[in-house]
Amino acid sequence: MRHGPPAEAVIAHRRKASFYGFALTAASRLGELAALLLLGLALRRGLAADEQAAPIFVAPFVAAAFALLARANGAYGLAILRSPVQGFLRAASAWTGAALAAWALGFVFGAPGLSPRGWLGLWLAAGLFCLLGLRLLAAFAASRLSRLGKLDRYVVIVGGGPLAEELLAELTSESLSDVRILGLFDDRGDDRAPDMVAGFPKLGTIDDLIAFARNVRVDQILFALPVHAEARILEILRRLWVLPIDIRLAAHANRLRFRPRAYSFLGDVPLFDLIDKPMSDTSVAVKAVFDRVVGLALTALLAPLMLAVAAGVKLSSRGPALFRQERFGFNNEKIRIYKFRSLYIDQCEQRAIRQVTRNDPRVTPFGRFIRRTSLDELPQLFNVIKGELSLVGPRPHVVNAAVAGQGYEEVVDGYFARHKVKPGLTGWAQINGWRGETDTLEKIQRRVDYDLDYIENWSIWLDLRILALTPFALASGRNAY
């Protein structure tokens, strides 16, 4: 899709997703936990000959209690880490709470050393000084990363007029120096949606926003619309929900005020949460690490089998063993996946306009075997290691996939929502029997339904369950030919 000059200028400087914020919060969380635990063990060792020393299991217990309490009171949010005073106060309250819980248990059970005068009291005081130093270090790191633009959040506004102007005034204040406004999008073409609002350009319509967000990193979409404009908000949400982006409704001009817990906040701007992206930055990072570690292990384990399959492909028909094909990846990005070639070389189609059917004459005899057993998919482990695929996720469909002469996106409402997460080597639909040819509307609809259910209910435990069940699904051979 072609964009107007303002949007093209932004797209020319597209920015990739950043995990610096996640890295900072993870380092702070693990660093404080490790420092406090080691400090407690060191103090206990120094008091080993003293009757006031506590049992060794107490140190991990107190450290774990601190980690839980610190998470509960939001001690590791980026905004908190930027402020050494607020950060220290939240961490100190969690640390004090953990120590008091240990003291209470020690009082009840008569454990030695668990009193303000013993090892626990010494550890509490030393831990507070340790946390103060770590919070100062975290604030310095956050400040440094902010100056380098590593913690910037990229935002687009939906709407125009006075509401958008008020919102932009608050978002561009000094307290939100890490917020980068990319521009505004609005379907209206009259005076209510001028080409420039508070110095920021109108980049296009809502449909333009969908295409724009597929080319440019957008962390959040903010609606600068009246809360009472329900019909318009719902209509826009119906079009935007396919994007893997947090969508919020700015409530800065709402006369009806709710309790603070009813809002999320961007600086001091209250927001109503409309749609959350399916995975937080933490979940994305955990899944990425899991994919690469397990992907490398599986590649090493299955290397002899992959070499045997490659030899079988080469010996059974002329042509290369590997075949690359363009598929849809995360957020509709096009990727090229690897497969073992299962068709005769002169029958291979990069665009895959014709799906492989039962007893398809284009498939080689050996190709029929590796397709039925899904051995032809094994080279996609290299896509997993490269970060283009996940081990588990919606299967990547070919770019020109169609049923009854119509593209999947034309016959399945919200089809592109399955691309809100990275596609996978195996998936929830596949282990439930929806693999192979999608020659009817029901088949593609059921597959998409399972894909969306997976996205809605994702957890690392669901991924492990799907991986464990995949061999049994492959053994059945159902719908694979």
Secondary structure by P-SEA (a helix, b strand, c coil): ccccaaaaaaaaacccccaaaaaaaaaaaaaaaaaaaaaaaaaaaaacccccccccaaaaaaaaaaaaaaaaaccccaaaaacaaaaaaaaaaaaaaaaaaaaaaaaaacccccccccaaaaaaaaaaaaaaaaaaaaaaaaaaaaaacccbbbbbbccccaaaaaaaaaaaccccccccccbbbbcccccccccccccccccccaaaaaaaaacccccbbbbcccccaaaaaaaaaaacccccbbbbbbccccccccccccccccccbbbbbcccccccaaaaaaaaaaaaaaaaaaaaaaaaaaaaaaaaaaaacccccbbbbbbbccccbbbbbbbcccccccccccccccccccccccccaaaaaaaaaccccccaaaaaaaccccccccccccccccccccccccccccccccccccccccccccccccccccccaaaaaaaaaaaaaaaacccaaaaaaaaaaaaaaaaaccccc
